[in-house]
């Protein structure tokens, strides 16, 4: 992956002092652990997905290393009370931990949308589609 192209696509990470090339390369290795090339994720699609994953990881790093980083829960505040301090957060509309983690940054949401596009639709290999529901045993369809 070209780091200069990454910095151009994601200007939030253009600052060389905050996000050095070495740091980006280190987190790129982590991004490659999460995403692997395959028949559906290859070429430019893979390059874009890996950049989104890298931006998502760096978003978390920047958020946690910020001197003014807020600790505690994150999400949409549904109600807040001032006396005796009470705050309620919306339940995340995610199905699993992977989706919840990706939903924690705008780059993760873009990556999730891209992966959903690649994962939607059925796949049938070999044979005639109309025969996919029946089994042929000894020349006889059951």
MDTraj code that builds the backbone (N, CA, C; nanometers):
import mdtraj as md
import numpy as np

residues = "UNK UNK UNK UNK UNK UNK UNK UNK UNK UNK UNK UNK UNK UNK UNK UNK UNK UNK UNK UNK UNK UNK UNK UNK UNK UNK UNK UNK UNK UNK UNK UNK UNK UNK UNK UNK UNK UNK UNK UNK UNK UNK UNK UNK UNK UNK UNK UNK UNK UNK UNK UNK UNK UNK UNK UNK UNK UNK UNK UNK UNK UNK UNK UNK UNK UNK UNK UNK UNK UNK UNK UNK UNK UNK UNK UNK UNK UNK UNK UNK UNK UNK UNK UNK UNK UNK UNK UNK UNK UNK UNK UNK UNK UNK UNK UNK UNK UNK UNK UNK UNK UNK UNK UNK UNK UNK UNK UNK UNK UNK UNK UNK UNK UNK UNK UNK UNK UNK UNK UNK UNK UNK UNK UNK UNK UNK UNK UNK UNK UNK UNK UNK UNK UNK UNK UNK UNK UNK UNK UNK UNK UNK".split()
xyz = np.array([
    [0.0842, -0.1177, 0.0000],
    [0.0000, 0.0000, 0.0000],
    [0.0890, 0.1244, 0.0000],
    [0.0473, 0.2218, -0.0745],
    [0.1195, 0.3481, -0.0844],
    [0.0733, 0.4409, 0.0290],
    [0.1642, 0.4753, 0.1185],
    [0.1287, 0.5582, 0.2344],
    [0.0884, 0.6986, 0.1919],
    [0.1531, 0.7522, 0.0877],
    [0.1154, 0.8863, 0.0401],
    [-0.0270, 0.8870, -0.0148],
    [-0.0653, 0.7800, -0.0847],
    [-0.2031, 0.7690, -0.1341],
    [-0.3003, 0.7596, -0.0170],
    [-0.2605, 0.6877, 0.0881],
    [-0.3439, 0.6778, 0.2082],
    [-0.3636, 0.8155, 0.2713],
    [-0.2554, 0.8908, 0.2832],
    [-0.2643, 1.0243, 0.3433],
    [-0.3501, 1.1179, 0.2577],
    [-0.3457, 1.0998, 0.1258],
    [-0.4283, 1.1817, 0.0367],
    [-0.5756, 1.1456, 0.0518],
    [-0.6040, 1.0158, 0.0596],
    [-0.7430, 0.9717, 0.0711],
    [-0.8025, 1.0059, 0.2076],
    [-0.7201, 1.0019, 0.3110],
    [-0.7657, 1.0298, 0.4471],
    [-0.6828, 1.1447, 0.5051],
    [-0.7220, 1.2690, 0.4763],
    [-0.6435, 1.3847, 0.5209],
    [-0.6329, 1.3979, 0.6730],
    [-0.7168, 1.3303, 0.7472],
    [-0.7065, 1.3350, 0.8932],
    [-0.5745, 1.2765, 0.9412],
    [-0.5100, 1.1957, 0.8564],
    [-0.3837, 1.1307, 0.8935],
    [-0.2664, 1.1849, 0.8127],
    [-0.2778, 1.3079, 0.7639],
    [-0.1731, 1.3682, 0.6812],
    [-0.0583, 1.4257, 0.7634],
    [-0.0791, 1.4452, 0.8923],
    [0.0246, 1.5030, 0.9773],
    [0.1342, 1.3992, 1.0044],
    [0.2527, 1.4247, 0.9505],
    [0.3645, 1.3306, 0.9642],
    [0.4159, 1.3218, 1.1077],
    [0.3990, 1.4271, 1.1860],
    [0.4467, 1.4239, 1.3245],
    [0.3582, 1.3355, 1.4107],
    [0.2279, 1.3459, 1.3916],
    [0.1355, 1.2654, 1.4708],
    [0.1291, 1.1221, 1.4197],
    [0.1245, 1.1063, 1.2876],
    [0.1136, 0.9742, 1.2255],
    [0.2350, 0.9522, 1.1358],
    [0.3426, 0.9024, 1.1945],
    [0.4659, 0.8792, 1.1181],
    [0.4468, 0.7612, 1.0230],
    [0.5333, 0.7537, 0.9228],
    [0.5272, 0.6416, 0.8289],
    [0.5464, 0.5086, 0.9017],
    [0.6343, 0.5061, 1.0009],
    [0.6583, 0.3832, 1.0773],
    [0.5330, 0.3403, 1.1527],
    [0.4636, 0.4382, 1.2101],
    [0.3402, 0.4075, 1.2826],
    [0.2346, 0.3535, 1.1872],
    [0.2213, 0.4165, 1.0719],
    [0.1227, 0.3711, 0.9734],
    [0.1566, 0.2305, 0.9255],
    [0.2845, 0.2034, 0.9009],
    [0.3245, 0.0689, 0.8578],
    [0.2960, -0.0350, 0.9654],
    [0.3179, 0.0007, 1.0917],
    [0.2897, -0.0921, 1.2008],
    [0.1404, -0.1254, 1.2069],
    [0.0569, -0.0219, 1.1973],
    [-0.0874, -0.0450, 1.2023],
    [-0.1381, -0.1095, 1.0736],
    [-0.0653, -0.0922, 0.9637],
    [-0.0999, -0.1625, 0.8398],
    [-0.0832, -0.3129, 0.8584],
    [0.0199, -0.3540, 0.9315],
    [0.0371, -0.4962, 0.9622],
    [-0.0818, -0.5494, 1.0414],
    [-0.1309, -0.4696, 1.1358],
    [-0.2483, -0.5096, 1.2143],
    [-0.3712, -0.5172, 1.1243],
    [-0.3858, -0.4212, 1.0338],
    [-0.4998, -0.4220, 0.9409],
    [-0.4972, -0.5471, 0.8542],
    [-0.3778, -0.5908, 0.8149],
    [-0.3661, -0.7121, 0.7333],
    [-0.4015, -0.8380, 0.8110],
    [-0.3981, -0.8320, 0.9426],
    [-0.4431, -0.9452, 1.0236],
    [-0.5954, -0.9565, 1.0165],
    [-0.6631, -0.8424, 1.0121],
    [-0.8098, -0.8415, 1.0110],
    [-0.8685, -0.8739, 0.8742],
    [-0.8014, -0.8335, 0.7681],
    [-0.8531, -0.8544, 0.6326],
    [-0.7530, -0.9345, 0.5511],
    [-0.8029, -1.0309, 0.4776],
    [-0.7180, -1.1124, 0.3910],
    [-0.7709, -1.1054, 0.2484],
    [-0.6759, -1.1119, 0.1534],
    [-0.7159, -1.1159, 0.0130],
    [-0.7875, -1.2473, -0.0143],
    [-0.8855, -1.2415, -0.0995],
    [-0.9598, -1.3603, -0.1390],
    [-1.0221, -1.3367, -0.2749],
    [-1.1038, -1.4307, -0.3182],
    [-1.1641, -1.4167, -0.4509],
    [-1.2631, -1.3007, -0.4554],
    [-1.3273, -1.2678, -0.3434],
    [-1.4218, -1.1555, -0.3449],
    [-1.3572, -1.0248, -0.2999],
    [-1.2462, -1.0333, -0.2295],
    [-1.1772, -0.9144, -0.1805],
    [-1.0371, -0.9142, -0.2407],
    [-1.0266, -0.8522, -0.3577],
    [-0.8987, -0.8519, -0.4290],
    [-0.8855, -0.7233, -0.5102],
    [-0.7655, -0.7005, -0.5615],
    [-0.7410, -0.5851, -0.6475],
    [-0.7660, -0.4532, -0.5778],
    [-0.8299, -0.3625, -0.6505],
    [-0.8568, -0.2289, -0.5962],
    [-0.9536, -0.2341, -0.4784],
    [-1.0435, -0.3309, -0.4805],
    [-1.1376, -0.3443, -0.3691],
    [-1.0629, -0.3772, -0.2406],
    [-0.9659, -0.4678, -0.2504],
    [-0.8849, -0.5013, -0.1327],
    [-0.8035, -0.3805, -0.0866],
    [-0.7430, -0.3096, -0.1819],
    [-0.6633, -0.1918, -0.1465],
    [-0.7479, -0.0883, -0.0729],
    [-0.8698, -0.0662, -0.1223],
    [-0.9592, 0.0301, -0.0578],
    [-1.0011, -0.0210, 0.0805],
    [-1.0322, -0.1496, 0.0899],
    [-1.0742, -0.2064, 0.2182],
    [-0.9622, -0.1983, 0.3214],
    [-0.8394, -0.2253, 0.2793],
    [-0.7282, -0.2222, 0.3747],
    [-0.7003, -0.0788, 0.4196],
    [-0.7205, 0.0186, 0.3294],
    [-0.7047, 0.1590, 0.3696],
    [-0.8132, 0.1990, 0.4692],
    [-0.9359, 0.1527, 0.4471],
    [-1.0436, 0.1825, 0.5416],
    [-1.0164, 0.1181, 0.6773],
    [-0.9667, -0.0060, 0.6769],
    [-0.9348, -0.0726, 0.8034],
    [-0.8227, 0.0012, 0.8756],
    [-0.7215, 0.0432, 0.8013],
    [-0.6110, 0.1183, 0.8603],
    [-0.6607, 0.2504, 0.9189],
    [-0.7458, 0.3212, 0.8461],
    [-0.8018, 0.4474, 0.8965],
    [-0.8856, 0.4226, 1.0217],
    [-0.9594, 0.3124, 1.0235],
    [-1.0404, 0.2768, 1.1400],
    [-0.9510, 0.2516, 1.2617],
    [-0.8439, 0.1772, 1.2423],
    [-0.7516, 0.1490, 1.3524],
    [-0.6845, 0.2767, 1.4028],
    [-0.6412, 0.3613, 1.3099],
    [-0.5762, 0.4867, 1.3493],
    [-0.6738, 0.5815, 1.4181],
    [-0.8004, 0.5749, 1.3802],
    [-0.9031, 0.6558, 1.4459],
    [-0.9097, 0.6196, 1.5942],
    [-0.9079, 0.4909, 1.6222],
    [-0.9100, 0.4460, 1.7613],
    [-0.7850, 0.4868, 1.8369],
    [-0.6699, 0.4788, 1.7701],
    [-0.5438, 0.5194, 1.8325],
    [-0.5465, 0.6683, 1.8641],
    [-0.5899, 0.7483, 1.7678],
    [-0.5941, 0.8933, 1.7880],
    [-0.6916, 0.9298, 1.8990],
    [-0.8042, 0.8598, 1.9035],
    [-0.9047, 0.8900, 2.0049],
    [-0.8545, 0.8534, 2.1441],
    [-0.7859, 0.7405, 2.1561],
    [-0.7391, 0.6978, 2.2882],
    [-0.6143, 0.7721, 2.3332],
    [-0.5343, 0.8234, 2.2394],
    [-0.4120, 0.8935, 2.2781],
    [-0.4318, 1.0437, 2.2935],
    [-0.5499, 1.0923, 2.2635],
    [-0.5799, 1.2345, 2.2783],
    [-0.5714, 1.2727, 2.4258],
    [-0.5018, 1.3812, 2.4551],
    [-0.4854, 1.4251, 2.5944],
    [-0.6192, 1.4577, 2.6589],
    [-0.7149, 1.4993, 2.5793],
    [-0.8471, 1.5328, 2.6319],
    [-0.9477, 1.4215, 2.6066],
    [-0.8981, 1.2998, 2.5851],
    [-0.9881, 1.1883, 2.5544],
    [-1.0841, 1.1659, 2.6705],
    [-1.2076, 1.1457, 2.6347],
    [-1.3085, 1.1196, 2.7359],
    [-1.3119, 0.9704, 2.7634],
    [-1.3222, 0.9345, 2.8886],
    [-1.3343, 0.7941, 2.9221],
    [-1.4807, 0.7631, 2.9472],
    [-1.5127, 0.6362, 2.9442],
    [-1.6492, 0.5958, 2.9695],
    [-1.7173, 0.5497, 2.8431],
    [-1.8462, 0.5260, 2.8531],
    [-1.9190, 0.4729, 2.7386],
    [-1.9299, 0.5738, 2.6250],
    [-1.9489, 0.5206, 2.5068],
    [-1.9688, 0.6049, 2.3896],
    [-2.0996, 0.5649, 2.3238],
    [-2.1498, 0.6507, 2.2411],
    [-2.2733, 0.6215, 2.1704],
    [-2.3650, 0.7418, 2.1707],
    [-2.4857, 0.7185, 2.1280],
    [-2.5854, 0.8243, 2.1196],
    [-2.6533, 0.8387, 2.2550],
    [-2.6510, 0.9597, 2.3083],
    [-2.7155, 0.9865, 2.4366],
    [-2.8653, 0.9982, 2.4119],
    [-2.9436, 0.9151, 2.4820],
    [-3.0887, 0.9187, 2.4652],
    [-3.1559, 1.0028, 2.5729],
    [-3.0949, 1.0100, 2.6910],
    [-3.1492, 1.0966, 2.7955],
    [-3.0371, 1.1363, 2.8910],
    [-3.0530, 1.2515, 2.9507],
    [-2.9544, 1.3011, 3.0468],
    [-3.0273, 1.3751, 3.1578],
    [-2.9837, 1.3555, 3.2791],
    [-3.0402, 1.4238, 3.3948],
    [-2.9289, 1.5014, 3.4624],
    [-2.9595, 1.6180, 3.5117],
    [-2.8550, 1.6995, 3.5734],
    [-2.8409, 1.6725, 3.7225],
    [-2.9500, 1.6720, 3.7970],
    [-2.9438, 1.6433, 3.9399],
    [-2.9134, 1.4964, 3.9630],
    [-2.8111, 1.4655, 4.0376],
    [-2.7611, 1.3300, 4.0631],
    [-2.7039, 1.2643, 3.9379],
    [-2.6810, 1.3366, 3.8346],
    [-2.6142, 1.2966, 3.7099],
    [-2.6553, 1.1577, 3.6619],
    [-2.7394, 1.1516, 3.5638],
    [-2.7842, 1.0264, 3.5037],
    [-2.7812, 1.0408, 3.3523],
    [-2.7145, 0.9503, 3.2857],
    [-2.7045, 0.9542, 3.1399],
    [-2.7434, 0.8175, 3.0854],
    [-2.8248, 0.8154, 2.9810],
    [-2.8630, 0.6900, 2.9152],
    [-2.8158, 0.6926, 2.7712],
    [-2.7641, 0.5803, 2.7272],
    [-2.7147, 0.5682, 2.5904],
    [-2.8021, 0.4716, 2.5126],
    [-2.8118, 0.4949, 2.3815],
    [-2.8893, 0.4068, 2.2946],
    [-2.8172, 0.2730, 2.2801],
    [-2.8940, 0.1674, 2.2742],
    [-2.8370, 0.0354, 2.2501],
    [-2.7881, 0.0304, 2.1068],
    [-2.6660, -0.0160, 2.0847],
    [-2.6156, -0.0198, 1.9473],
    [-2.6989, -0.1140, 1.8609],
    [-2.7225, -0.0715, 1.7385],
    [-2.8026, -0.1523, 1.6461],
    [-2.7113, -0.2426, 1.5642],
    [-2.6321, -0.3201, 1.6321],
    [-2.5400, -0.4111, 1.5654],
    [-2.5735, -0.5538, 1.6042],
    [-2.5349, -0.6460, 1.5168],
    [-2.5670, -0.7864, 1.5397],
    [-2.4592, -0.8604, 1.6171],
    [-2.3355, -0.8136, 1.6068],
    [-2.2260, -0.8849, 1.6718],
    [-2.1141, -0.7882, 1.7092],
    [-2.0124, -0.8410, 1.7752],
    [-1.9027, -0.7571, 1.8234],
    [-1.8221, -0.6959, 1.7088],
    [-1.8057, -0.7685, 1.5997],
    [-1.7312, -0.7186, 1.4829],
    [-1.7992, -0.5946, 1.4270],
    [-1.9294, -0.6032, 1.4084],
    [-2.0052, -0.4901, 1.3549],
    [-2.0050, -0.3733, 1.4541],
    [-2.0155, -0.4035, 1.5830],
    [-2.0125, -0.2988, 1.6855],
    [-1.8780, -0.2268, 1.6838],
    [-1.7692, -0.3036, 1.6716],
    [-1.6353, -0.2440, 1.6685],
    [-1.6182, -0.1570, 1.5447],
    [-1.6644, -0.2048, 1.4296],
    [-1.6532, -0.1252, 1.3073],
    [-1.7399, 0.0004, 1.3138],
    [-1.8498, -0.0064, 1.3875],
    [-1.9395, 0.1091, 1.3981],
    [-1.8821, 0.2192, 1.4872],
    [-1.7664, 0.1957, 1.5475],
    [-1.7085, 0.2958, 1.6372],
    [-1.6330, 0.4063, 1.5640],
    [-1.6239, 0.3978, 1.4314],
    [-1.5603, 0.5057, 1.3544],
    [-1.6301, 0.5202, 1.2198],
    [-1.6223, 0.6380, 1.1591],
    [-1.6831, 0.6540, 1.0265],
    [-1.6151, 0.5666, 0.9212],
    [-1.4863, 0.5399, 0.9389],
    [-1.4141, 0.4558, 0.8430],
    [-1.4567, 0.3098, 0.8574],
    [-1.4808, 0.2683, 0.9800],
    [-1.5290, 0.1331, 1.0036],
    [-1.6668, 0.1111, 0.9429],
    [-1.7515, 0.2130, 0.9513],
    [-1.8843, 0.2023, 0.8903],
    [-1.8744, 0.1894, 0.7387],
    [-1.7825, 0.2645, 0.6781],
    [-1.7625, 0.2524, 0.5331],
    [-1.7112, 0.1135, 0.4979],
    [-1.6194, 0.0623, 0.5787],
    [-1.5665, -0.0721, 0.5545],
    [-1.6761, -0.1757, 0.5696],
    [-1.7601, -0.1604, 0.6709],
    [-1.8695, -0.2554, 0.6922],
    [-1.9643, -0.2551, 0.5718],
    [-1.9943, -0.1370, 0.5193],
    [-2.0811, -0.1278, 0.4013],
    [-2.0166, -0.1967, 0.2817],
    [-1.8868, -0.1772, 0.2634],
    [-1.8155, -0.2418, 0.1528],
    [-1.8172, -0.3933, 0.1682],
    [-1.7894, -0.4424, 0.2877],
    [-1.7885, -0.5872, 0.3106],
    [-1.9276, -0.6470, 0.2950],
    [-2.0301, -0.5721, 0.3328],
    [-2.1676, -0.6199, 0.3146],
    [-2.2017, -0.6340, 0.1665],
    [-2.1556, -0.5394, 0.0854],
    [-2.1798, -0.5486, -0.0588],
    [-2.1141, -0.6724, -0.1166],
    [-1.9937, -0.7016, -0.0707],
    [-1.9216, -0.8173, -0.1227],
    [-1.9824, -0.9475, -0.0739],
    [-2.0406, -0.9445, 0.0453],
    [-2.0946, -1.0668, 0.1032],
    [-2.2393, -1.0938, 0.0687],
    [-2.3070, -1.0002, 0.0035],
    [-2.4477, -1.0221, -0.0284],
    [-2.4607, -1.1001, -0.1579],
    [-2.5707, -1.1650, -0.1716],
    [-2.5936, -1.2436, -0.2922],
    [-2.5517, -1.3871, -0.2712],
    [-2.6197, -1.4762, -0.3375],
    [-2.5896, -1.6177, -0.3240],
    [-2.4759, -1.6601, -0.4139],
    [-2.4312, -1.7790, -0.3921],
    [-2.3228, -1.8342, -0.4718],
    [-2.3564, -1.9788, -0.5012],
    [-2.3521, -2.0156, -0.6280],
    [-2.3780, -2.1534, -0.6671],
    [-2.2678, -2.1962, -0.7615],
    [-2.1990, -2.3020, -0.7283],
    [-2.0880, -2.3488, -0.8103],
    [-2.1248, -2.4831, -0.8704],
    [-2.1172, -2.4898, -1.0022],
    [-2.1367, -2.6164, -1.0726],
    [-2.2817, -2.6584, -1.0837],
    [-2.3087, -2.7411, -1.1830],
    [-2.4427, -2.7947, -1.2020],
    [-2.5414, -2.6904, -1.2494],
    [-2.6624, -2.7333, -1.2625],
    [-2.7697, -2.6436, -1.3030],
    [-2.8390, -2.5890, -1.1786],
    [-2.8702, -2.4614, -1.1763],
    [-2.9310, -2.4023, -1.0567],
    [-3.0620, -2.4688, -1.0160],
    [-3.1394, -2.5153, -1.1149],
    [-3.2671, -2.5770, -1.0802],
    [-3.2495, -2.7123, -1.0123],
    [-3.1309, -2.7709, -1.0208],
    [-3.1056, -2.8990, -0.9555],
    [-3.0411, -2.8827, -0.8178],
    [-3.0220, -2.7625, -0.7725],
    [-2.9507, -2.7407, -0.6469],
    [-3.0277, -2.7931, -0.5263],
    [-3.1590, -2.8097, -0.5380],
    [-3.2390, -2.8539, -0.4247],
    [-3.2583, -3.0049, -0.4206],
    [-3.2154, -3.0746, -0.5239],
    [-3.2333, -3.2198, -0.5270],
    [-3.0983, -3.2882, -0.5386],
    [-3.0933, -3.4135, -0.4994],
    [-2.9705, -3.4895, -0.5018],
    [-2.9817, -3.6018, -0.6038],
    [-2.8791, -3.6174, -0.6841],
    [-2.8783, -3.7225, -0.7851],
    [-2.7973, -3.8402, -0.7311],
    [-2.8624, -3.9548, -0.7167],
    [-2.7965, -4.0748, -0.6661],
    [-2.8165, -4.1865, -0.7672],
    [-2.7079, -4.2378, -0.8217],
    [-2.7170, -4.3494, -0.9159],
    [-2.7988, -4.3168, -1.0392],
    [-2.7925, -4.1946, -1.0878],
    [-2.8651, -4.1562, -1.2077],
    [-3.0107, -4.1222, -1.1833],
    [-3.0578, -4.1323, -1.0597],
    [-3.1974, -4.1040, -1.0268],
    [-3.2020, -3.9812, -0.9356],
    [-3.2892, -3.8873, -0.9704],
    [-3.3060, -3.7693, -0.8860],
    [-3.3994, -3.8018, -0.7708],
    [-3.3604, -3.7701, -0.6528],
    [-3.4428, -3.7953, -0.5342],
    [-3.5165, -3.6708, -0.4935],
])
top = md.Topology()
chain = top.add_chain()
for i, resn in enumerate(residues, 1):
    res = top.add_residue(resn, chain, resSeq=i)
    for name in ("N", "CA", "C"):
        top.add_atom(name, md.element.get_by_symbol(name[0]), res)
traj = md.Trajectory(xyz[None], top)
